[in-house]
Structures are given as C-alpha cells and as structure tokens.
Amino acid sequence: MTGRIKKKKMLALLDDAWAEKNKVDDVCPLCGRPIPGHQKDAHHLIPKSHGGSLTVDLHRICHRQIHALFTETELARQFSTIELLKQQDAMRHFLTWVKTKPDFFFEKSRKSARLRSK
C-alpha cells in the first residue's frame, strides 16, 4: 500500500514540475505567440556591448533570428525597438513564416549571407 501512495506522490510531483517548466507566462512581442518557459530568451534591445540594459523576453527562435540577421552595431543604431525590428524586410518575412509554427517550435538559425561574408 505504501508503494502506491509513493508512486502517486511522485507522479504528482512530476506533473507539477512538467507544468512549471512548460508554463506560458508571456507573449513574444515579435511574433505574438505564447512563450513556453523552456523557450524564453531575454534580448537586450540595445546590446550590452553598446551600453544597453533593457531586455524583453522573446521566443528563442525569434531571438536567434535577430542575431543571425543583424550585427550588434546595427541593433544599437537602427533596430533598438521591437517596432523597428518588425519593419525590416527579412525579419517581417521570418515572422510571417514562424507564426504558422507551434509555440514550442525551434529550429537552428543560420547567419545571413551578408553577415557571413564579413
């Protein structure tokens, strides 16, 4: 009898841990999809190397795409807000694509050819 009670308690703890890990608190300001806890990344609107400290929570795939498309200097000078990022053509194309994916979707981002050639 003790074994069944322990097993139920263990399963309840695992369920709670899974629910906590996959809890959705925020909505990504870029793509508008809910962010699962394990997919949340903090993005510095102005990179720390350029004196920025303000962060926003984004999907990991959205965050990586920003850094795949833009240099830190470009982010600091031209794309220091979410609205400015959304207006850029390559980012707009990415956002249109990623909005069709599930919230937990993740795929590796590749540096843009423009950044690879530098």
N, C-alpha and C positions, 0 to 999 in steps of 0.2 A: 504494500500500500504506500509506503514511503517513496518508493521509486516513481510511481505515477504522479505524485504530488510534486516531487522534484522536477520531473520531466515537464509538467505543466508550467511550473515557475520558470524553468529555463526557456521554454518556448515563448512565454510572455515577455521575458527579458529580451530575447532575440527579436521578437516583433517590435518591441519598443525601440530597440537600437536601430533596426532597419527603417522604421518610420522616422526616427530622428535624423538619420543620415540622408534620407530622401525627402525630407520636409521641404516644402516650397514656401519661402518667405517673400521673395522679391520677384519682380518682373524686370526682365532685361530692358533697359531704356533704348537699346538699339533695335532689337528685333521684336520686342513686345511679347515674348513668350515667357512663361514662368521659369524660374531658375531652380533646378533641383540642388540640394545642398552640396552634393559632390561635384557639381559643375560650375560653382560660383568662383569667379576670379575678381579681384579688385584691380581696377585700371586707374592709373594716375592720369587725369585729364591733361595736365602739363607734366611731362616726365620728371622724376626726381632729379635727374642729372641737369635739368634746366630750372631747378628751384621749386618744382610743384609739390604740393602735399595733398590736395583734394582728390579723393578717389570716388569711384562709382562701382557698384557691383554689376558685372556682366557675365553672360554665358562664357564658358571657357573658349568655345569655338569662335565667338564674336571677338573676344579679347585677342586671341591669337591672329585672327584675320587682320585686325587693326595693325598689329606689329609686323605682319607679313607685307602689308601694303605701304606703310609709311615709315620714314626714319623718325628718330626722336626729335630732330630739329624741325621737321615738317609738323609733327604733332604739337610741338611747343608754339610754333609761329602761326600755323594756318588752321589746325584742326583741334583747338583746345576746348571745344564743347561737343556735346552729343549731336546737336543740330548740324554743326558744320561737318561732322563725320558722315551723317546721314545724307548730306547733299553731294558728296563726292561720288562720281560715276561708278567706280569699281566697287565701292562699299555698298552703294544702292543695289547694284547687280547681285552682290553676295547676299544682302538682306532679303531680297526677293526670293532667292533660292533657299536660304536657311529657314524662312518662315514656313515652308512646306514640310519641314522635318519635325520629328517628335522632340519634346522638350529635352530629353536626355541624350539626344544625338550628339556624337562627337566624331570628327574626322580630322586628321592631321592637316594643318595649313602649310602651304608652300610659299616661300618668299616670292614676291613678284619678280618678273624678269628684269624690271627696271632696277630693283634693289640688288639682284644677284650680279648684275653687270658692273656694279660699283666696286 
